[in-house]
């Protein structure tokens, strides 16, 4: 899209993106530019003779915030600035919880007893068999395994669209 006439910044010429792969497909020009912060894939909806980028158009859909962040990271890479934290990156606590869920799921598939799973993943002390029936970790292991089952049954797809997916459950 052409920038406004009063724009102070000149257009970005594709030859400035020296290491970019450029090709035309289905009346769109594709540009894949590997920068220091990652690969940027840009679609240009102009004729084949266009050799510059004047502006970015973002679709106002459910993925708008993700697209906006990608445009921000592209702009920062063009200006040799660090990309910063990506929108939608999982918080560290959530990553650790998913790791715990999947480790518990693997243990269950290996036919480990729930008490053994609790001892290995959640407790530093062994749990006596007589205490297991009323132990607080018994309920925690069950909850972890329910979450793990949801992840393995397709809930992992929600991680691809995090944080938009936080308010909905995945289709199973």
Biotite code that builds the C-alpha atoms (Angstrom):
import biotite.structure as struc

atoms = struc.array([
    struc.Atom([0.000, 0.000, 0.000], chain_id="A", res_id=1, res_name="UNK", atom_name="CA", element="C"),
    struc.Atom([1.374, 3.411, -0.858], chain_id="A", res_id=2, res_name="UNK", atom_name="CA", element="C"),
    struc.Atom([2.272, 5.643, 2.075], chain_id="A", res_id=3, res_name="UNK", atom_name="CA", element="C"),
    struc.Atom([0.754, 9.106, 2.419], chain_id="A", res_id=4, res_name="UNK", atom_name="CA", element="C"),
    struc.Atom([2.371, 11.934, 0.475], chain_id="A", res_id=5, res_name="UNK", atom_name="CA", element="C"),
    struc.Atom([3.538, 13.615, 3.686], chain_id="A", res_id=6, res_name="UNK", atom_name="CA", element="C"),
    struc.Atom([5.453, 10.576, 4.923], chain_id="A", res_id=7, res_name="UNK", atom_name="CA", element="C"),
    struc.Atom([8.940, 11.416, 6.150], chain_id="A", res_id=8, res_name="UNK", atom_name="CA", element="C"),
    struc.Atom([10.279, 7.879, 5.853], chain_id="A", res_id=9, res_name="UNK", atom_name="CA", element="C"),
    struc.Atom([11.074, 6.568, 2.362], chain_id="A", res_id=10, res_name="UNK", atom_name="CA", element="C"),
    struc.Atom([9.746, 3.233, 1.218], chain_id="A", res_id=11, res_name="UNK", atom_name="CA", element="C"),
    struc.Atom([11.709, 0.096, 2.028], chain_id="A", res_id=12, res_name="UNK", atom_name="CA", element="C"),
    struc.Atom([13.244, -1.203, -1.159], chain_id="A", res_id=13, res_name="UNK", atom_name="CA", element="C"),
    struc.Atom([13.334, -4.984, -1.418], chain_id="A", res_id=14, res_name="UNK", atom_name="CA", element="C"),
    struc.Atom([16.988, -4.902, -2.462], chain_id="A", res_id=15, res_name="UNK", atom_name="CA", element="C"),
    struc.Atom([17.750, -3.464, 1.009], chain_id="A", res_id=16, res_name="UNK", atom_name="CA", element="C"),
    struc.Atom([16.694, -6.853, 2.402], chain_id="A", res_id=17, res_name="UNK", atom_name="CA", element="C"),
    struc.Atom([19.799, -8.444, 0.881], chain_id="A", res_id=18, res_name="UNK", atom_name="CA", element="C"),
    struc.Atom([19.317, -12.018, 2.127], chain_id="A", res_id=19, res_name="UNK", atom_name="CA", element="C"),
    struc.Atom([15.564, -12.129, 1.408], chain_id="A", res_id=20, res_name="UNK", atom_name="CA", element="C"),
    struc.Atom([14.010, -14.846, -0.741], chain_id="A", res_id=21, res_name="UNK", atom_name="CA", element="C"),
    struc.Atom([11.504, -13.238, -3.132], chain_id="A", res_id=22, res_name="UNK", atom_name="CA", element="C"),
    struc.Atom([9.047, -15.008, -5.437], chain_id="A", res_id=23, res_name="UNK", atom_name="CA", element="C"),
    struc.Atom([5.644, -14.395, -7.013], chain_id="A", res_id=24, res_name="UNK", atom_name="CA", element="C"),
    struc.Atom([2.747, -16.771, -6.536], chain_id="A", res_id=25, res_name="UNK", atom_name="CA", element="C"),
    struc.Atom([-1.003, -16.294, -7.149], chain_id="A", res_id=26, res_name="UNK", atom_name="CA", element="C"),
    struc.Atom([-0.581, -12.591, -8.005], chain_id="A", res_id=27, res_name="UNK", atom_name="CA", element="C"),
    struc.Atom([1.198, -11.892, -4.724], chain_id="A", res_id=28, res_name="UNK", atom_name="CA", element="C"),
    struc.Atom([4.850, -11.260, -4.111], chain_id="A", res_id=29, res_name="UNK", atom_name="CA", element="C"),
    struc.Atom([6.258, -13.281, -1.217], chain_id="A", res_id=30, res_name="UNK", atom_name="CA", element="C"),
    struc.Atom([9.260, -12.011, 0.697], chain_id="A", res_id=31, res_name="UNK", atom_name="CA", element="C"),
    struc.Atom([10.943, -14.139, 3.355], chain_id="A", res_id=32, res_name="UNK", atom_name="CA", element="C"),
    struc.Atom([13.583, -12.120, 5.154], chain_id="A", res_id=33, res_name="UNK", atom_name="CA", element="C"),
    struc.Atom([15.782, -13.861, 7.745], chain_id="A", res_id=34, res_name="UNK", atom_name="CA", element="C"),
    struc.Atom([16.795, -11.138, 10.187], chain_id="A", res_id=35, res_name="UNK", atom_name="CA", element="C"),
    struc.Atom([18.651, -11.426, 13.476], chain_id="A", res_id=36, res_name="UNK", atom_name="CA", element="C"),
    struc.Atom([15.341, -11.681, 15.359], chain_id="A", res_id=37, res_name="UNK", atom_name="CA", element="C"),
    struc.Atom([13.824, -14.400, 13.172], chain_id="A", res_id=38, res_name="UNK", atom_name="CA", element="C"),
    struc.Atom([12.228, -14.919, 9.761], chain_id="A", res_id=39, res_name="UNK", atom_name="CA", element="C"),
    struc.Atom([9.704, -12.393, 8.476], chain_id="A", res_id=40, res_name="UNK", atom_name="CA", element="C"),
    struc.Atom([7.234, -13.507, 5.787], chain_id="A", res_id=41, res_name="UNK", atom_name="CA", element="C"),
    struc.Atom([5.688, -10.578, 3.935], chain_id="A", res_id=42, res_name="UNK", atom_name="CA", element="C"),
    struc.Atom([2.975, -10.706, 1.241], chain_id="A", res_id=43, res_name="UNK", atom_name="CA", element="C"),
    struc.Atom([2.816, -7.825, -1.234], chain_id="A", res_id=44, res_name="UNK", atom_name="CA", element="C"),
    struc.Atom([-0.504, -7.394, -3.095], chain_id="A", res_id=45, res_name="UNK", atom_name="CA", element="C"),
    struc.Atom([0.913, -5.229, -5.857], chain_id="A", res_id=46, res_name="UNK", atom_name="CA", element="C"),
    struc.Atom([1.912, -5.917, -9.453], chain_id="A", res_id=47, res_name="UNK", atom_name="CA", element="C"),
    struc.Atom([5.137, -7.805, -10.131], chain_id="A", res_id=48, res_name="UNK", atom_name="CA", element="C"),
    struc.Atom([7.052, -4.634, -10.871], chain_id="A", res_id=49, res_name="UNK", atom_name="CA", element="C"),
    struc.Atom([6.685, -3.334, -7.301], chain_id="A", res_id=50, res_name="UNK", atom_name="CA", element="C"),
    struc.Atom([10.049, -3.362, -5.604], chain_id="A", res_id=51, res_name="UNK", atom_name="CA", element="C"),
    struc.Atom([9.324, -1.511, -2.372], chain_id="A", res_id=52, res_name="UNK", atom_name="CA", element="C"),
    struc.Atom([7.170, -1.645, 0.744], chain_id="A", res_id=53, res_name="UNK", atom_name="CA", element="C"),
    struc.Atom([5.470, 1.624, 1.689], chain_id="A", res_id=54, res_name="UNK", atom_name="CA", element="C"),
    struc.Atom([3.007, 0.516, 4.349], chain_id="A", res_id=55, res_name="UNK", atom_name="CA", element="C"),
    struc.Atom([1.596, -2.524, 6.120], chain_id="A", res_id=56, res_name="UNK", atom_name="CA", element="C"),
    struc.Atom([-2.079, -3.520, 5.991], chain_id="A", res_id=57, res_name="UNK", atom_name="CA", element="C"),
    struc.Atom([-3.365, -5.681, 8.845], chain_id="A", res_id=58, res_name="UNK", atom_name="CA", element="C"),
    struc.Atom([-6.606, -7.639, 8.700], chain_id="A", res_id=59, res_name="UNK", atom_name="CA", element="C"),
    struc.Atom([-8.982, -6.837, 11.576], chain_id="A", res_id=60, res_name="UNK", atom_name="CA", element="C"),
    struc.Atom([-9.743, -10.422, 12.567], chain_id="A", res_id=61, res_name="UNK", atom_name="CA", element="C"),
    struc.Atom([-9.285, -12.515, 15.703], chain_id="A", res_id=62, res_name="UNK", atom_name="CA", element="C"),
    struc.Atom([-5.544, -12.692, 15.001], chain_id="A", res_id=63, res_name="UNK", atom_name="CA", element="C"),
    struc.Atom([-5.081, -8.923, 14.689], chain_id="A", res_id=64, res_name="UNK", atom_name="CA", element="C"),
    struc.Atom([-2.935, -8.607, 17.808], chain_id="A", res_id=65, res_name="UNK", atom_name="CA", element="C"),
    struc.Atom([-0.602, -11.349, 16.594], chain_id="A", res_id=66, res_name="UNK", atom_name="CA", element="C"),
    struc.Atom([-0.310, -9.665, 13.179], chain_id="A", res_id=67, res_name="UNK", atom_name="CA", element="C"),
    struc.Atom([0.296, -6.297, 14.846], chain_id="A", res_id=68, res_name="UNK", atom_name="CA", element="C"),
    struc.Atom([3.113, -7.774, 16.908], chain_id="A", res_id=69, res_name="UNK", atom_name="CA", element="C"),
    struc.Atom([4.658, -9.355, 13.800], chain_id="A", res_id=70, res_name="UNK", atom_name="CA", element="C"),
    struc.Atom([4.579, -5.958, 12.057], chain_id="A", res_id=71, res_name="UNK", atom_name="CA", element="C"),
    struc.Atom([6.173, -4.352, 15.140], chain_id="A", res_id=72, res_name="UNK", atom_name="CA", element="C"),
    struc.Atom([8.958, -6.964, 15.208], chain_id="A", res_id=73, res_name="UNK", atom_name="CA", element="C"),
    struc.Atom([9.542, -6.485, 11.447], chain_id="A", res_id=74, res_name="UNK", atom_name="CA", element="C"),
    struc.Atom([9.815, -2.711, 11.900], chain_id="A", res_id=75, res_name="UNK", atom_name="CA", element="C"),
    struc.Atom([12.197, -3.113, 14.835], chain_id="A", res_id=76, res_name="UNK", atom_name="CA", element="C"),
    struc.Atom([14.376, -5.521, 12.800], chain_id="A", res_id=77, res_name="UNK", atom_name="CA", element="C"),
    struc.Atom([14.505, -3.047, 9.910], chain_id="A", res_id=78, res_name="UNK", atom_name="CA", element="C"),
    struc.Atom([15.756, -0.400, 12.307], chain_id="A", res_id=79, res_name="UNK", atom_name="CA", element="C"),
    struc.Atom([18.335, -2.726, 13.950], chain_id="A", res_id=80, res_name="UNK", atom_name="CA", element="C"),
    struc.Atom([16.511, -2.725, 17.258], chain_id="A", res_id=81, res_name="UNK", atom_name="CA", element="C"),
    struc.Atom([15.924, -5.773, 19.481], chain_id="A", res_id=82, res_name="UNK", atom_name="CA", element="C"),
    struc.Atom([12.572, -7.411, 18.839], chain_id="A", res_id=83, res_name="UNK", atom_name="CA", element="C"),
    struc.Atom([11.529, -7.553, 22.500], chain_id="A", res_id=84, res_name="UNK", atom_name="CA", element="C"),
    struc.Atom([9.094, -10.032, 24.004], chain_id="A", res_id=85, res_name="UNK", atom_name="CA", element="C"),
    struc.Atom([6.762, -11.605, 21.470], chain_id="A", res_id=86, res_name="UNK", atom_name="CA", element="C"),
    struc.Atom([3.053, -11.132, 21.941], chain_id="A", res_id=87, res_name="UNK", atom_name="CA", element="C"),
    struc.Atom([1.516, -14.418, 22.941], chain_id="A", res_id=88, res_name="UNK", atom_name="CA", element="C"),
    struc.Atom([4.595, -16.030, 24.415], chain_id="A", res_id=89, res_name="UNK", atom_name="CA", element="C"),
    struc.Atom([3.611, -18.328, 27.240], chain_id="A", res_id=90, res_name="UNK", atom_name="CA", element="C"),
    struc.Atom([4.434, -17.195, 30.769], chain_id="A", res_id=91, res_name="UNK", atom_name="CA", element="C"),
    struc.Atom([7.133, -19.260, 32.471], chain_id="A", res_id=92, res_name="UNK", atom_name="CA", element="C"),
    struc.Atom([4.681, -20.653, 35.043], chain_id="A", res_id=93, res_name="UNK", atom_name="CA", element="C"),
    struc.Atom([2.382, -21.893, 32.271], chain_id="A", res_id=94, res_name="UNK", atom_name="CA", element="C"),
    struc.Atom([5.292, -23.545, 30.468], chain_id="A", res_id=95, res_name="UNK", atom_name="CA", element="C"),
    struc.Atom([6.296, -25.349, 33.663], chain_id="A", res_id=96, res_name="UNK", atom_name="CA", element="C"),
    struc.Atom([2.696, -26.478, 34.260], chain_id="A", res_id=97, res_name="UNK", atom_name="CA", element="C"),
    struc.Atom([2.458, -27.931, 30.732], chain_id="A", res_id=98, res_name="UNK", atom_name="CA", element="C"),
    struc.Atom([5.765, -29.725, 31.212], chain_id="A", res_id=99, res_name="UNK", atom_name="CA", element="C"),
    struc.Atom([4.456, -31.218, 34.466], chain_id="A", res_id=100, res_name="UNK", atom_name="CA", element="C"),
    struc.Atom([1.194, -32.237, 32.757], chain_id="A", res_id=101, res_name="UNK", atom_name="CA", element="C"),
    struc.Atom([3.001, -34.043, 29.968], chain_id="A", res_id=102, res_name="UNK", atom_name="CA", element="C"),
    struc.Atom([5.472, -35.745, 32.302], chain_id="A", res_id=103, res_name="UNK", atom_name="CA", element="C"),
    struc.Atom([2.528, -37.058, 34.339], chain_id="A", res_id=104, res_name="UNK", atom_name="CA", element="C"),
    struc.Atom([0.813, -38.202, 31.142], chain_id="A", res_id=105, res_name="UNK", atom_name="CA", element="C"),
    struc.Atom([3.957, -40.086, 30.071], chain_id="A", res_id=106, res_name="UNK", atom_name="CA", element="C"),
    struc.Atom([4.153, -41.748, 33.489], chain_id="A", res_id=107, res_name="UNK", atom_name="CA", element="C"),
    struc.Atom([0.496, -42.808, 33.260], chain_id="A", res_id=108, res_name="UNK", atom_name="CA", element="C"),
    struc.Atom([1.091, -44.274, 29.784], chain_id="A", res_id=109, res_name="UNK", atom_name="CA", element="C"),
    struc.Atom([4.041, -46.198, 31.238], chain_id="A", res_id=110, res_name="UNK", atom_name="CA", element="C"),
    struc.Atom([1.567, -47.704, 33.733], chain_id="A", res_id=111, res_name="UNK", atom_name="CA", element="C"),
    struc.Atom([2.991, -45.922, 36.784], chain_id="A", res_id=112, res_name="UNK", atom_name="CA", element="C"),
    struc.Atom([0.722, -45.820, 39.843], chain_id="A", res_id=113, res_name="UNK", atom_name="CA", element="C"),
    struc.Atom([-0.726, -42.430, 40.800], chain_id="A", res_id=114, res_name="UNK", atom_name="CA", element="C"),
    struc.Atom([1.137, -42.536, 44.095], chain_id="A", res_id=115, res_name="UNK", atom_name="CA", element="C"),
    struc.Atom([4.423, -43.118, 42.297], chain_id="A", res_id=116, res_name="UNK", atom_name="CA", element="C"),
    struc.Atom([3.667, -40.181, 39.945], chain_id="A", res_id=117, res_name="UNK", atom_name="CA", element="C"),
    struc.Atom([2.986, -37.952, 42.958], chain_id="A", res_id=118, res_name="UNK", atom_name="CA", element="C"),
    struc.Atom([6.206, -39.028, 44.658], chain_id="A", res_id=119, res_name="UNK", atom_name="CA", element="C"),
    struc.Atom([8.346, -38.448, 41.578], chain_id="A", res_id=120, res_name="UNK", atom_name="CA", element="C"),
    struc.Atom([6.836, -35.201, 40.317], chain_id="A", res_id=121, res_name="UNK", atom_name="CA", element="C"),
    struc.Atom([5.349, -33.431, 43.337], chain_id="A", res_id=122, res_name="UNK", atom_name="CA", element="C"),
    struc.Atom([6.939, -34.642, 46.567], chain_id="A", res_id=123, res_name="UNK", atom_name="CA", element="C"),
    struc.Atom([10.432, -34.800, 47.929], chain_id="A", res_id=124, res_name="UNK", atom_name="CA", element="C"),
    struc.Atom([9.376, -37.403, 50.512], chain_id="A", res_id=125, res_name="UNK", atom_name="CA", element="C"),
    struc.Atom([7.914, -40.862, 49.930], chain_id="A", res_id=126, res_name="UNK", atom_name="CA", element="C"),
    struc.Atom([4.169, -41.206, 50.538], chain_id="A", res_id=127, res_name="UNK", atom_name="CA", element="C"),
    struc.Atom([3.133, -44.128, 52.720], chain_id="A", res_id=128, res_name="UNK", atom_name="CA", element="C"),
    struc.Atom([0.493, -46.435, 51.263], chain_id="A", res_id=129, res_name="UNK", atom_name="CA", element="C"),
    struc.Atom([-1.750, -45.968, 54.325], chain_id="A", res_id=130, res_name="UNK", atom_name="CA", element="C"),
    struc.Atom([-1.693, -42.155, 53.830], chain_id="A", res_id=131, res_name="UNK", atom_name="CA", element="C"),
    struc.Atom([-2.353, -42.167, 50.091], chain_id="A", res_id=132, res_name="UNK", atom_name="CA", element="C"),
    struc.Atom([-6.156, -42.450, 50.265], chain_id="A", res_id=133, res_name="UNK", atom_name="CA", element="C"),
    struc.Atom([-6.512, -39.052, 51.975], chain_id="A", res_id=134, res_name="UNK", atom_name="CA", element="C"),
    struc.Atom([-3.319, -37.389, 50.778], chain_id="A", res_id=135, res_name="UNK", atom_name="CA", element="C"),
    struc.Atom([-3.683, -33.936, 49.182], chain_id="A", res_id=136, res_name="UNK", atom_name="CA", element="C"),
    struc.Atom([-1.344, -34.914, 46.323], chain_id="A", res_id=137, res_name="UNK", atom_name="CA", element="C"),
    struc.Atom([-3.744, -37.678, 45.269], chain_id="A", res_id=138, res_name="UNK", atom_name="CA", element="C"),
    struc.Atom([-6.274, -35.053, 44.176], chain_id="A", res_id=139, res_name="UNK", atom_name="CA", element="C"),
    struc.Atom([-3.572, -32.898, 42.621], chain_id="A", res_id=140, res_name="UNK", atom_name="CA", element="C"),
    struc.Atom([-2.271, -35.801, 40.501], chain_id="A", res_id=141, res_name="UNK", atom_name="CA", element="C"),
    struc.Atom([-5.791, -36.502, 39.271], chain_id="A", res_id=142, res_name="UNK", atom_name="CA", element="C"),
    struc.Atom([-6.259, -32.853, 38.296], chain_id="A", res_id=143, res_name="UNK", atom_name="CA", element="C"),
    struc.Atom([-2.899, -32.799, 36.517], chain_id="A", res_id=144, res_name="UNK", atom_name="CA", element="C"),
    struc.Atom([-3.786, -35.932, 34.568], chain_id="A", res_id=145, res_name="UNK", atom_name="CA", element="C"),
    struc.Atom([-7.171, -34.459, 33.557], chain_id="A", res_id=146, res_name="UNK", atom_name="CA", element="C"),
    struc.Atom([-5.381, -31.381, 32.174], chain_id="A", res_id=147, res_name="UNK", atom_name="CA", element="C"),
    struc.Atom([-2.836, -33.609, 30.441], chain_id="A", res_id=148, res_name="UNK", atom_name="CA", element="C"),
    struc.Atom([-5.604, -35.658, 28.823], chain_id="A", res_id=149, res_name="UNK", atom_name="CA", element="C"),
    struc.Atom([-7.204, -32.441, 27.505], chain_id="A", res_id=150, res_name="UNK", atom_name="CA", element="C"),
    struc.Atom([-3.853, -31.288, 26.090], chain_id="A", res_id=151, res_name="UNK", atom_name="CA", element="C"),
    struc.Atom([-3.152, -34.608, 24.397], chain_id="A", res_id=152, res_name="UNK", atom_name="CA", element="C"),
    struc.Atom([-6.728, -34.845, 23.045], chain_id="A", res_id=153, res_name="UNK", atom_name="CA", element="C"),
    struc.Atom([-6.258, -31.621, 21.071], chain_id="A", res_id=154, res_name="UNK", atom_name="CA", element="C"),
    struc.Atom([-5.964, -28.826, 23.599], chain_id="A", res_id=155, res_name="UNK", atom_name="CA", element="C"),
    struc.Atom([-2.352, -28.299, 22.556], chain_id="A", res_id=156, res_name="UNK", atom_name="CA", element="C"),
    struc.Atom([-3.732, -26.502, 19.473], chain_id="A", res_id=157, res_name="UNK", atom_name="CA", element="C"),
    struc.Atom([-4.858, -23.665, 21.741], chain_id="A", res_id=158, res_name="UNK", atom_name="CA", element="C"),
    struc.Atom([-1.192, -23.003, 22.508], chain_id="A", res_id=159, res_name="UNK", atom_name="CA", element="C"),
    struc.Atom([-0.664, -21.964, 18.881], chain_id="A", res_id=160, res_name="UNK", atom_name="CA", element="C"),
    struc.Atom([-3.071, -19.033, 19.253], chain_id="A", res_id=161, res_name="UNK", atom_name="CA", element="C"),
    struc.Atom([-2.246, -18.071, 22.829], chain_id="A", res_id=162, res_name="UNK", atom_name="CA", element="C"),
    struc.Atom([-3.450, -15.684, 24.331], chain_id="A", res_id=163, res_name="UNK", atom_name="CA", element="C"),
    struc.Atom([-6.551, -15.437, 22.083], chain_id="A", res_id=164, res_name="UNK", atom_name="CA", element="C"),
    struc.Atom([-7.404, -19.043, 22.931], chain_id="A", res_id=165, res_name="UNK", atom_name="CA", element="C"),
    struc.Atom([-7.548, -18.415, 26.691], chain_id="A", res_id=166, res_name="UNK", atom_name="CA", element="C"),
    struc.Atom([-11.277, -17.738, 26.661], chain_id="A", res_id=167, res_name="UNK", atom_name="CA", element="C"),
    struc.Atom([-12.335, -20.797, 24.679], chain_id="A", res_id=168, res_name="UNK", atom_name="CA", element="C"),
    struc.Atom([-11.897, -24.533, 24.815], chain_id="A", res_id=169, res_name="UNK", atom_name="CA", element="C"),
    struc.Atom([-10.462, -26.354, 21.823], chain_id="A", res_id=170, res_name="UNK", atom_name="CA", element="C"),
    struc.Atom([-12.703, -28.359, 19.522], chain_id="A", res_id=171, res_name="UNK", atom_name="CA", element="C"),
    struc.Atom([-12.400, -32.056, 20.192], chain_id="A", res_id=172, res_name="UNK", atom_name="CA", element="C"),
])
